[in-house]
Amino acid sequence: MDLADDLITHPYDVYERLRTSSPVHRIKGMDGQPAWLVTRYDDVRAALADPRLSLDKTNAREGCYRGLSLPPALDANLLNMDPPDHTRLRRLVGRAFTPRRINQLRAPIRDTTNRLLDALGPHGTTDLISAYAAPLPITVICELLGVPESHRPDFRSWTDALIAPDPSRPQAAKEAIVAMLRFLGDLLDHKRRQPADDLLSDLIAVRDGEGEQLTEDELMSLAFLILFAGYENTVQLIGNAVLALLQHSDQMQALRQDPTRIPVAVEEFARYEGPALLAIRRFPREDVTIGDVEIPAGETVLLSLAAANRDPDRFADPDRLDLDRDAAGHMALGHGIHYCLGAPLARVETEIAVAALLARFDVLELTQGEVHWRPSLRARGLIELPVSYRATLPSR
């Protein structure tokens, strides 16, 4: 079953048909290779926590979809690992995402949002992705890691080339990988010579110290993953949340009147239009049965987070944005041991970004009827978000 075009333009219509007809479908993966697609909430949630489903590509059968191909120096990351290596690396990097550290970032995040909104002026038109939703997470994650400001636009372009390759430039993704390798290698060398108070310096100290250590490939791969995921998930979560409000003016007005509801609303934004259509591919270590379908060992399993989050057996009237809904249990940021490590940071950034935008502009409208999504079967993000805005009230 080839669903590529429809899953980009109308994913929820496709997922509704698939979810209704069967729990699991045989499809073509992003590279044309076969895979199994799981769409129902209970099946997806169980599979995300099933230790029989491996992320390690050495468990993949030849001829099946294996995901993005990266060199070893970028591939030794948490998205390709099972316990015990996954447990070891997650414990080491998890120190950067504790509740205490995330709360310490709230003030810098607010400063960044205000600076970006100041640059827009009191009225006009803009693309909110390039002017706001993208530079905010790039700034936050790069400052957390210690990436110099001069390199941040480059990193964004490299990430975009990997998430949604341009068919007219087939070499762009390979060029981005080469550039990332060179950049991260130089950055790590610099941090070794001049350590600072940042996450990369901390990880280097672990790599070069005694006790529980990282390999050089694991160090480079962790730096890559934190930068990549820290940007990708958050820019899409912010952009999708703002689009949802622009398309539901009554809900936007309700949040303006009571901004204390925004943290709860972020959970509904994530459920309704999350940053990923699919979880990272998995490979059964043994034959497994999902729903009533037996999947042979080594074949690729794709778990649709988007379909699960719109499953009417779990969420009533799931295609309706309802900011009063209890969206607990959504899987926009995963579930189980591979739950997104940066989820607390993504939530805080989205909460602050939405609150600042609504407080600053009391007129905010789309300037075109149709929006354009990035041509990706995995990520769910906007190419641009053109809006007109006006602040008739004093900045708050």
Disulfide bonds with the S-S distance in Angstrom:
none
